């Protein structure tokens, strides 16, 4: 499975979601209006990245099932 490029893409997308989430949460804890705005923007980016990650996961599962799990 580690040689499958789509699996690596899915793993990278999940890692990107986790990094964006961590950045947003850490920014949320800091005082100030600018930090609040930045945290809000990061959380919006997280939702977009999470949507793309879910689409990639669905594509991966569909392709793996279609070709018999090879």
RAZI-V795629 format. One line per field, one symbol per residue. psi: psi as a letter, one per 40 degrees, with the letter a starting at -180 (. if undefined). A space follows every 50 residues. Layout:
psi->???
//
This chain:
psi->deehddddddddddddddddddddddddeiiidddddddddddddddddd ddddddddddddddddeff.
//
